[in-house]
Amino acid sequence: MMETLKEGAVALVTGSSSGFGMLTCVELALRGFVVIAGIRRMETQAKLMEAAEQAGVSSRIHTTQLDVTNDAEVQQAAVYIWNRYGRLDVLINNAGTAYGGFIEEVPAEVWEEQMNTNFHGMVHVTQAVLPLMRKQGKGRIIQVSSISGRIGFPGYGPYASSKFAVEGFSECLALEVKSFGIDVVMVEPGAYGTPIWDKGFTQMSTTPGSPYQRMLDKVLAFSRKSAQQGGNPEEVARLVAHIACIKRPSFRYALPRSTRLTIGAKALMPARLFQRILASVLERS
């Protein structure tokens, strides 16, 4: 499907200081977008602007303070975009964290923080920009989900729960806003080596004497191996930018190929058989 350059179109990307968000900002700018890069801590913007400079697109990327869990900052960002540009063509809900642990042992505050960033924050940003898109009669919302939004894995409970919530939200949203010319697309990456895993899963631990200790060792070994063998994060950024530019995207995109195969296997197999296969994969880690 052919892309078209989007000279002057405006995109908002949340979670832009690193990982998929940073790379996506650059890819969008290369395709002509004016990119509003939402960043939670502005002191972390240097890496993004360095990448933009190297790509020759720094003049098209504008950073703004945006902690998706801060309602005031979310509303300020929406007002800024409308007052400055009078349009918002694409929203990319990318901001996220990844926390792991075994469900019995994960503290309540970790569950709350995970859902606040990955789900509630995404809801608030979406709600804030929908009036802008309705006024202009068009828009596209690209949701950066995960294979963990389709398949649950031991030790990934908080993260998978937040991404399953994103998936359900997005299915509802797509039907609600279609008549206003607003399109919703899901992107579901598998294992890619981005900083999100360093921030969350490397800190995963159990309580002393935990009955889950052996399983934790297996999960950590599997997670490290997956991250090391993961694809180039630029593949995801290029796909998101491509989706932003094409006329009729699909509703869901899963990548890389191994992710598509795993999701397909879950759809075709009896649930208990699929669970046994996942358990055996974990055991071999």
Secondary structure, 3 states (H helix, E strand, C coil): CCCCCCCCCEEEECCCCCHHHHHHHHHHHHCCCEEEEEECCHHHCHHHHHHHHHHCCHHHEEEEECCCCCHHHHHHHHHHHHHHHCCCCEEEECCCCCCCECCCCCCHHHHHHHHHHHHHHHHHHHHHHHHHHHHHCCEEEEEECCHHHCCCCCCEHHHHHHHHHHHHHHHHHHHHHHHHCEEEEEEEECCECCHHHHHCHHHCCCCCCCCCHHHHHHHHHHHHHHHHHCECHHHHHHHHHHHHHCCCCCCEEEECHHHHHHHHHHHHCCHHHHHHHHHHHHHCC
